[in-house]
């Protein structure tokens, strides 16, 4: 029997419903099941070039994403990577925290033996011109894409975000609150493009299929990450450096037991003197403090982040505060597991 593409539903705008189809900005996210989404997209199995299966692991607005859903996603992806009956995974997700989830999976799954493709929508499913059906179809086509030898073209976590653009989780950012093309990858640009049936990778982004199985780390992270229902993941918060800053926020977080701080710095890693003093107090109390930048493009030029080499070595952790927060949280999990 031909292996299937597994589609995992988490909710989001792609599964949303508006009370009035002519007012797509007013809607309820996560109103439809993933099965209902699949039923509404014609030609999906043709795009997959094979069978499809679907599972619902969450049905939430992605602004409310939490560690429990991430753990369930990692479990589902890990099982799929080891299941010979599954050849790829597609995840339907809300746009608000898509880059957070994509980065989390990128960090945990490592080098992929099979594609993991996230997709989303900016309009609800019953809008007059919804974007979700085409995005889902494009995501399935990207997940199904193979080279001349029948090997998957994609070996990293990616996202199909609109207009057929394919973005790497390493650089993906939501850059606009309501336009259909709401995502970008800054200076890096899209990884490729897909039109519902064919994937075209940007020149220089050809798939490297060597050592994919050896680089897979999902099972290791599942062993390290605690079940959120039994034990909370490390508490990491983002504090922005800005004009007129006061130290009270950091002091309040320290008094409540925060375990890690990400400083969303100004420019090339600069920090307000008040926040710099507060961060030093945090370090003296054993709280991990990492830096990111408020800038939407580029990286802090001297960014050398502490923690596991596989997390610190990727400069994308210095791109956005939300990705830096995920990386620090994982570094703290790993440190606790090794203690």
N, C-alpha and C positions, 0 to 999 in steps of 0.2 A: 504493500500500500504506500502511495506517495506521501512523504512527510508534509505536514500542514504548517501554515502560518498561524500562530496564536495571537489573537487580538485581545489585549487586556484593557478593560474600561475602568477609568477612575472618576469620570464625571466631567466637569468643566463646561465651558460655553458650547463646545462642540455637541454636547448633549443637552443644551439648554432649550427652553421654550419661552417664547414671548407671548404675552396675553394678546397683543396686537401685532400681526406680522409686519405691518407697515411702520412699527416703532421697535426695530430690533435692538435698540439700546436699552430697552426696559424688558428684562427677561429673568427667568429663574434658571440658574445654572444647574446642571446635573439632573434634569428632569427626566431624561430618557435613559433606558438601559443600553448597554453596548450592543445587545442583540437587536434592539430597535434601530440603532444607528446602522448596523450592517444591512438590515432589511431595506433601508431607505437609499442605498447606494447601488445603482445598476452597474453591472459589469465588474463587480469586485473580484469574483473568482477568476475571471479572465485576466485581470491585472495581476492576480496572485499566481497565475499559471498552475493552479492546483487547489487543494482543499483549504478551507479556513475553519478555525474554531474560535470561540470567544469565551472569556471569563470576566466576571465583574468582581474586582477586589475592593473597590470604593466607589462612592457616588457622591462626590463633594464638589463644592466650588474650590478651585485650586488656591484661592487666597487663604483657605483654611487648611492647607496641607500640613501634615504632621508626621512625626517619626513612625507612628504605627503603620501608616500607608506606605512609607518608604521601605519599612521592613518587609511588608507583604509583597511589595513590588520586587524587592531583591530576592525574596524566596521564590517567587514565580519565575523570574528571569533565570535564576540559578537552576531550577528544575528543568526549564526549557533548554538551557545550554547542555544539559546531560541527557535529554530525552531524544532518542534517535527518531522519534515520530514527529518532532518539531524542527522545522528548518529555519525559522525566524520568528521574531517577536515584534509586534506593533502595539504601542501604548497610546490610548486616547487620553488627553490631559487638558486641563485649563491653561490659559496663556500666562496667568499672573505669576505662577511659580514654576513654569515649565523649565526655565534655565536652572533653577535650584535642583529639581528632580533629575534633569539630564546630567548635571554635574555630579550629583550623588551617585548615580548609576555608573557614570564614567570612572569615578574614583574606585568604586567597589568591584566592578566587573573586570576592569583591566582589558587585556587583549581578548577580543571576542572570537569564539569559534563560530558564532552565528550572528546575523545582524540584530540589533535592537534599535527600533525606529520609533520616536515619539512624534505625535502630531496633535493638532489643536484647531481651533477656529476662533475668529473674532466676532462672528455673528451666530445667533442661536439657530437651531436646526430648522425651525419653521419660518425663518426670515424669507422675504420675497426672493432674495438671491443669496442663499447660504453658501459660505465658503468651506464648511466642514466636509461635505461629501467629496469634493475634489481633493482636499488635503488628505483625507483618509485613503482615497484611491491611490494618490501619489505615494503615500507612505507604504502601502501594500506593494506597489510596483517596485519601490526602492528596496524593500526588504527581500523581494523575490529575485532581484537582479543578480545575475551570475556572469562570470567571465567565460571565455571560450572553453575552459577546462571544467566548467560546471561548478566552480568555487564561488562563494559569495563575494560580491564586490565590496561590501561594507564590513569592516572589522573593528569599528568603534561605535560608541553610542552617538546617534545623530538625531536630528529633528527635521521634519518637513513642516514648514511654518506658513506657507502661503505663496502663491504665484509659482509653485513648483520648485521653490528654493530648498536646497538641502544644506543644513548647517551642522557643523561639528559641535558637540556638547562643550568642547574646550573653549569656544569663543562665542557661543550663542548668547544674545542679550535681547530682552524686550526693550525696544527703543521708542515706542509710540503707544499712547493709551487707547486709540480706537481705529486707526487705519488698518486695512486688511493686511498690508505688508508691514506688520508691527515688529518684526524681528530683524536683526542684523548680526554680523560677526565682525564689526569694526574693520580694522585694517586688513584682516585676513580674508574677508569676503566669503561668499558661499562655498561650500565644499563641492557642490554640483547642482544639477537641475534634473527634474523628473517631470514627465508629461502624462502620467497615468498609465504608461506602458513601458517606457524606456528610461533608464537612468544614464545620465551623462556626467561623469566626474570632471571637474576642472583640470586643466593640464597641470601635471605635476602631482596630482592627488590619486594616482592609480593605486589600487588596492595592493597591499603587501600581505600575502597569505602565509608567509613564513613565520613559524613560531607562535601562531595564534593560540594553540592549545596550551603551550607552555606559559603564556602570559596571562592566562585566565585566573582571576583571584576571587571570584564571587563566593565560592564555598568557604574560603578562608575568612572573609568578612562576615558571613553568616554565623560562623563559629565565634567571632569576636564580639559582634553586636548583640547586646542583651535584648530580650523580648521587651518591647516598650511597656506592655501591660504589667510586667513583673519588675522592671527596673528602668528608671528614666535614663535616657542618653545624656551625656555631659551637657551642661547648660552653658551655651555660648551666645552672647549678645553682640550686636553691632552698635558702636557709638560713633557718631559723625563729628568730625572736627569742623567748626564753623565760627564765624565772627560772633563775638559776645558770649562765648561758651562759658558755662559754669561747671564746677566739678561735682555738683550735687548728684547728678545721675550716676556717675561712676561709683561714688561713695555709697549710694543707695543699693546699687547692684552688688557691691562687695559685702554689704551688710546682710544681703539676702542669700549669699552663697554662690554667686556666679563663678563658673569654673574657667571661662575663657572670654576674652574680649577681642573683637575685631575693630580696629580703628579705621574708619573710612576717612582717609587723610585728604588734605588739600594738595592738588597738584602731584608733584613727584615725591610723595611720601611725607610732606611737611605736616606738622601737628601743632595746634594752638598750645601755647605754653602752659595753660591751665590743664588741658587734657594730658600734656606730656608729664606733668607732675602727678596727676591722678593715675596715669598708666604705670608710672614707676612705683607708686604705692601698691598697685594691684600686683605687680611682679614680686614685690617684697612679701606679699601675702601668699605667694605660690600660684597666682592666677596667670595663665598663659595669655600673652598679648601679641597679636599679629597685626600686620598692617595691610591695608588695601588702599585703593584710591577712589575718590569721587569721580574722577575722569572716566568718560565712557569708552575711551580708546587708549591703547598703550599700556605699558606696565611700569611699575616703579623701577627705576634703572638699577638700584642697588638692592633689590628685594632678594633677601636670602632668608627664607622662612624655616624655622626649626621644625622638627618632627620627622616622620618617616621619609626616607629618600623618595619613595614612589609618589608621595604627595607633594613634597617640597620642590621637586625638580621641575614640575610643570608650571611654567610662568603664568598660566591662566588663573592660578589661585590669587594672583595679584591684580587681576583684571577688575573684578567686581566684588564688593563687600559680601554679597550673598554667597558667592562661590567660596570666598575665603572662609566664611563662617562654617560651611559644610566641611571644608578640608581640616579646619582646626578641630571641629567636633570629632571627626574620624581619627585625627591624630591623638586626641585625648582618649578615645575608646581603645586605640591600640596600646597606648601607654598604660592604661588601667589593666588591660589583658596581660601585659608583660610584667606587671608589678608583682 
